Amino acid sequence: MARTPLLSTRVLLVCAALGVATGLLGGVAGAITPLVLIGAPWAYGLVLGSHVLPGIIAQQVFRLPLVALTTHVLAALVASAVNPAWIWRFVGTALLFGAIQEGVAALTRYRSWGAWRFFTAALVTGVLVAAVVFAAADLGKLAVWAQIAYLVIALAGPILWTAAGLALGERLRRAGVARGVRTG
């Protein structure tokens, strides 16, 4: 007896399309990262925050398990084609951000899809990434105003990109992208 796959072909194809679109954006974000880190390291949260998009859009469209992680990994592969030197950074970021988004959804058993849930994942992502990047990039050497700006922007970046991803995902959902797919 054949089992129904967890993610249908239709869902996988949409995740792939979202992965390509957001992966191109991720590749550009990766390309400008060195310039931002040299010229305005305090603004890095806006660039890094863009990497929340694949999972946010996919979850908003389908409201299913594994769509965030799947779309993140596909986006990382596309971003790596744009900027091959950063493949492991892209894949690591995809796994981390996808796991956070899937984890928050799993805590609600994939039944609660209010905006608060997406923003909770964004805040968790922002806090975690802010702390890691602050230490790894030795941002403590910056002026106090720049450290404060970095922390605020590092938290705001994922939240702002999440708002954009929710809006785009809702438009895609209303346009019928998820039509015919059992969603939450």
N, C-alpha and C positions, 0 to 999 in steps of 0.2 A: 504494500500500500504506500503510495507516494505521499510524502509529507509536504505541507505548504511551507515554503521558505519564510524565514523571519522577515526578510525584506524582499518584496516583489521586484521583478524586473523593472517595472515602472518607477518604483521608489528609487532603485539603484541608478536608473538613468537620470532622474531628476537630481539626485545627490551628486552624480558625476557632472552634470551641467553646472550646478551650484559650485562644485569643487573647482571647475575650470575658471569660472568667473571670479570667485573669491581668491583662488590661487594666483591668478594674474595680479590682483590687487596686493596679495601677500608678497609676490615677487618684487613688485615695485617698492613696497614697504621695506623689504629686505635690502633693496638696492640703495635706498636713501638713508638707511639706518646709520652707516658710518658718518655721513654728512651731519645728521642730527646729533649723533654722539659727540662729534667734534665741535660743531657750532652752537648747539643748544641742547645739551644733555638733559636738562630739566624738562624738555618737551617730549622725551622719548615715549612716555606713556600713551600719547596720541597715536604714534606710529605702531607701537606694539599692540595697542588695544584693537587695532583693525583685524587682528588675527582671531577675534571672537566671532566674526561674521559667519563663517561656514556653518558652524553648529547652531547658531541662533536662528539663522534663516531656515535651515533644514528642520529644526524642531518646531518652529512656528508654522511651517507649511504642513508637516506630516504628524507631529505629536506622537511619535513612535520611538521605541527603544532603538538605540544604535545609529540613528540617522546623523546625530551630531558627530560622533566619532568617525563614522564612515566618510562623511563630507569633509571633515578636518583632514583626514589622511589623504584623501584625493586632492584637496587644495594644497597640501604640503608637497605632493609630488609635482603638481603643476608649478608651484612657486620655485621648486628646485630646478625645473627646466629653465626658468627665467634666470635664476641665480644659483647655479650648481654648487658653488663653493659653500653654500649655506644649507645643504640638504639635511644634515643632522640637526641643525637648529630648527629648521622648518618642521621636520618630523617630530622632534621633541616637543616643540610648542604645540603642534597638532594633537599629540597624545595627551599632553597636560591639559590644554584647554578643553579638548573633547571629553576627557575623563571628568573634569570638573562639571561640565554641562550635563553629561550623562549621570553623574553622581547625584547632582541636585534633583534631576528629574526622577531618578530611582528612589530617592528619599520620599518622594510623593507617589511612588509606585506608578509613575507615568500617568497620573490621573489629574494632576493640577497644572494647568497651563496658563495661569494668570501671569500678567507682566511681572509681578513681584518675584516669581520663581526665576525668571530670566535675569532680573536685576540682582537677585541673590547670587546667582552663578557669576555674574559680572563683578560683583563686589569681592567675592572670594578670589576670583582670578586677579583682580587689581591688587588686593592686599598681598597675596602670595608673590606675584611678579614684582611688585614694588619693593618688597623686602629683599628678594633674591638679586634683582638688578642693582639695588642700592649698594649692597655688599660687594657683588661681583665687579661692578664698575667703579668701586671706590668713590661713590658720589658724596661721601662725607667730607671730601676735600673741597667741595664747592662752597661758595658763600652761603650763609644761612638762608637768605631769601631764595636762592636757587634750590637748596635742599627742600625747603617747604613747597616751592613751586613744583618740584619733581614729584613729591609725595601726593600733592593734590591732583596733579595731572595724571599720575600713574593710576590713581583711583578713578578719576573722571573718564579717562580714555576708554576703558572697557565698557563703562556705563553708557557713554555717548554712542559708541559703536553698536552696543546692544540695542539702544533705542532705534538707531537706523536699521539694524537687521530685523527688528520686530516689525517695523513699518513695511519694509520690503517683503518680508515673509507673509505678512497679512495681505498685501496686494496680490502676491502670487497665489495665495490660498483663495482669495475672492475671485481671481481670474480662472480658477478651476484646475490649477496644477495638481491638486490632491484629489480631484474628482475620481471616483471609482476605487479609492484606496480607503480601507478601514483605518480611520485615525482616531486619536483620543479626544 
